[in-house]
Amino acid sequence: MSPFDDRPAFLPGTDLARLFYTEAVRPLLGDRPHIAARIGPGSDVLGYDTARSTDHDWGPRVDLFLTGPGDLSERLSRELPRRFRGWPTHFVPPGARVRSMADTDGPVDHYVLIRELPGWLESLLGFDPSAAITRRDWLATPWQRFAEVTGGAVFHDPDGTLGTIRSRLAWYPEDVWRYVLASQWARIGQEEAFVGRTAEAGDDLGSRIITARLCRDVARLLLLQARRWPPYQKWLGTAISTDPAAALLNAAMRAGTAGERESALCAAYEEAGARQNALGLSAPVPATRRPFFDRGYAVIEAGRFAEALRAGITDPALAGRPLTGSVDQICDNTDVLERPEECRTLITR
């Protein structure tokens, strides 16, 4: 039996964190200057947590940013309530990468993370966002990391320090946005004809695999067009699910024949193409499907959008750069994307 089968009704983690800070943590801080938030890794920061999320890294927790914490953590261990709103405030195992709520009769091993803001941001992003943000900084930082800093909620930020940083990281500068969008269209252009070609060769499984890859690329493209940081794979479908174009991707994934897959994908491409033109970031491109040379496979010829976007880039260094894109478009290895120093080796300038 779970140690807290009597747990209360689920509420979003950021809501719980706000209450926990306001009612339990804030009274123990006195007049100590601080910033309080719930940001960083976690499904609750993305707004995707559910009752299932309560089994690890979820619960009464707060991110405190301050200078010179002294014995604050020990004081919180002694004075925080052992439960808050019915949820344990004690987490096990101590100091582990993944922790779960548990009851205790002793001091609380809490999940109030106390850090200095500049060091935490640099460890998460690989650069200092309070200084000038370079082209390399933008391209070498995974979308998930940007989502973790700009998502969640801020509870106390009297000087606006964290708010300013979150605003600076809210979205790409326009030329970098053009470049990343162009690179995403280029990825689609490299494989869009393979849905039909693999099926023609008798490889229905291969056709479905290519379809899944293209659906992922289109989902990311639609989020990028909407100025939303695409989350990592577990949450990509959730992030795009409220977009009407998600129905087209679902149709492509469920299609029984290559022709049906091509048709659904092309409908999604056409929608993305229309949205691309509406953004005004490049010269408009006819957003209509067409045959792939004389082979007859239905495609959008995505490279046309990539080149139109590249032509609109005013930064010569970006305009002349191969359309390899940001670190997420170059690599999907989790062990790389979770290490800023590894990400930055893939983007050298």
N, C-alpha and C positions, 0 to 999 in steps of 0.2 A: 504493500500500500504506500502511496506517495506520502511524504511527511507533511504535505499540505493539501490533502484532499478537500479540506474545508476552505480552500482559497476563494477569495471573492470573485465577482464577475470581472472579466477582462476589461481593461481600458487601455488605450494606446499608451505606449511607454513614455512618450514625451509628456503626455498629460500627467502620468504618475510622477515623472521626474520633476515637473513644475511644482506639484503639490508637495513633494518630498523636500525640495529646496525651500519653498516658502514656509512650510510649517515645522520642519524638523532641522534642517541644516542652517538656514539663515539665522535663526535665533542664537546659534552657538558661535557665530562669527563676530559678533559685536560690531565695532567700527572698523574692522580690518578691511582695507581696500581689496576688492576682488571682482572677478567676472564669473558668472555662473551660467551654465548652458547644458544642453544635452546634444552634443555633436560628436563626430568621429564615426568609427565603425559601429554597425548595428542595424538590424532591420527596422528598429523603431525610428532611427534617424531618417530613414528613407520613407517612413510612413507605411511600411508594409508588414509590420508585426501583427501577429494573431495570437490566439491562445497557445498555439504550438510553440511560439517564441519564448514562452515563459520558462522553458526547460534549461536555457543557458543564456548568459550575458544579458539578461533582462530582469528588471525589477526596480526597486527604489534605488536609483543611482543618479549622480550628478557629476558634471565635469566642472571643477573649480580651477580657475587660473589666477595665480597670485605670486607675488615675490616673497621669498623667505618664509615658507610655511611653518618652520619651527616644529612644535609638537602638536600641530593642528590635527593631524591624522590620528594620533593617539587619543586626543581629547574626544574626537568624534567616536572612536571605538568605545570609549567609556560612557559617553553621554547620549548617543543616539538611541532611540527606542529599538527594541529587538524586533518589533514588527511595525509596519506603517501601512495604514489602510488595509490591514489583513495580510500583507505580504512580508516575509522575512527580510530584514535588512542585512543579515549575515550571509556571506557568500563563501563557498568552498570550491576547490581547494585554494588556500591562500596564495595569492600572487600568480596563479596559473593563467595561461592564455585564454582559457575558457572556464567560466565559473558559473555556479548555479546557487540559487537561494537555498538556505537551510536554517533550521532553528538552532539556537544556541542558548546555553545557560550562563555563558561568560561574556567577555567583551565582544563587541560586534566587529567582525572582519568585513568592513563596509566596502561599498563600491562607489565611494566618493573619490574620484581620481583628482589628485592635487598636483598641478604642474605649473611651470611658467609658460606663458602663451608662446613667445617666440621659439623656444626650443621644441615645444610640442608640434607647432606648425611645420618647422623645418624637418623634424623627424618623419612627419606624415607625408609632406609634399616634396621634400628634397630641396627646397629653396625658401627664402624669407619673403613672404608676400607683402610685407610692409615696405620693402624696397622696390626698385624698378623690376617689373616682371618681364623677363626676356622672352624672345621667340622660343628659345630652347626650353624655358620653364613651362610654357604653355604646351608644347608638343610632347615633352617628356613626362608629363603628369597624367596618370590614368584618369579617365572620366569618373570612375568610382571614388577616387580621392577628392576630386572637386565636389562631388555630390555629398561626401561625408562632412566637408567643411561648410558648405553652403546650405545643407539640409538641417533637419532637427529643429531646435528652438533655443533661443537665448533668453535667459530669465533676468539677468542683471548685468548691465554693461554701461555704467554711469558715464563714462567718457566716450562711449561709442567706438572704442578701439576694435573690438571684435566685429561690430557691425560694419565698420569701414572695410575691414579685410574681407568679410563675406561679400560685400558689394563689389570689391575689386575682382573677386574670383567668380562672380555670378555668371559671366560668360566671356567667350573669346573676343579679342579685338576683331574688327571686321575682316581684315585681311587674313588673319589666322583662321577665322571661320570659313572664309571662301576656300582656303587651302584644304582644310579638313573635309569640307563638303565635297570638294573636287576629288579628293582621295577616296571618299566613300563611293561616289559615283564610279570612279575608276575600278574599284573592287568589283562592283556589280558588272561592269562592262567586260571584265576578264572572264566571267563564268556564265553569263546569262544564256549563251547559246548551248551550253553543255546539257541543259535539261532535256532538250530535244535530241542532241547527238548521242548521249548515253542510252536513251530509250531506243533510238534507231539501231544502235549496236546490240540491242537485246539485254541491256543492263538496266532493268527497272529499278533495282536497289540503288545503283549509282545515280539514276535520275532523281530519286527521292532524296538521296544525301545532298546532291547539289541544290535541290529545291530548299532543303532545310537551311543550308548555308546562305542562300540568297535571301530567304525570309529573315534570317538574323541580320543580314546587311541592310535590308530595307527597313527593318524595325529601328535599327540604330540611325539610319539616315533620317527617318521621320522625326525621331527625337532630337537629332541635331538641328533639323530645320526649325523645330519648335523651341530652340534654345533651352533644351533640357539635357542634363548630363546623363548619358545612357549608363544604367547600373550594370554590375557584373551579371554573369549569365543567369544565376538563379532568379533574378528579379526582372530580367529584360521583358519577358512576356507580360508580367504584371504591369510594368511601366507603360507598355504600349496598349494594354487591353482596353482602355477607355477611348482610344483613337478609333474613329469609324473605319479607317483603313485596316485595322486589325482583322476585320472580317475577311478581307481579301487575302491576307496572309494565312488565315485559318483555312480558307477555301483551297489555297495552293497546297497546304500540308495534307489536306484530306482527299485531294483529287486522286481519282483512280487511274487516270491515263496521263501520258506526257502532254498531250494536247490541252487537257483541262488544267494541268499545272502551269503550262505556258500562258494560258489565257488569264488565269487568276494572278499570276506574277505580273503579267503585262498591265493588268488593271491597277495593280499596286504601283508599278513603275509610273504609269500615267498620272496617278494621283500625286505621287512624289514629284514628278516633273512639273505639274501644274502649281504645286506649292513652291517649288524652286523658283519658277518664273515670278510668282507673286511676291517673293521676298525682295526682288529688285537688286539682287547682288551681282547679276550678270545680264548680258543680253539675253532676251527670251529665246528659248529653244522649243520647236514644236514637240509637244509632249504626247506623241502618238506612236503606237507600236508599228513595226515594220518587219519584213522578212530579213533574215540573216543571209546576206548576199544571195546566191542562187540555191541555197540549201533549204530555204523555206521555213526554218525555225522562227517562231515569233519572238522578237526582242524589242527593246526600247532604243537600243544603241546608246547605252549609257555614257560612253566616252564623249558624246557631244556635249552633255551637261558638264562633264569634267573639264573639257577644254574651254567652254564658255566661262566657267568660274575662274579658271586659271588666267584667262585673258583679262579679267577684272581686277586682278591683284596688282596693287601699286608698289608693294615692297619687292624690289628686284631680287633679293635673296630668296623670298618665298616663290616668286613667279618662276624662277629658274630651277627650283628644287624638284626632284622627281616626286611623283604623286604617291609616295609611300605613306604619308600621313603622320598621325600622332602615334604614340606608343601603343595604344589599343588597336590601331589598324595594322601595326607591324607584328605584334606579338599577342598571343592569348595565354601565355604560360603564367599560371597563378604565382609560382615562386619568383618570377621576374616582376610581375605587376605589383606584388606586395613589398618590393624592395626599391625605394626611390633611387638608390645608387645604381642598381641594375638597370632601371628604366633609363637613367640618364646616359648610360653607355650606348644605348641604341639611338639616341638623338645627340649628335656631337656638336651641332651648331644651330 
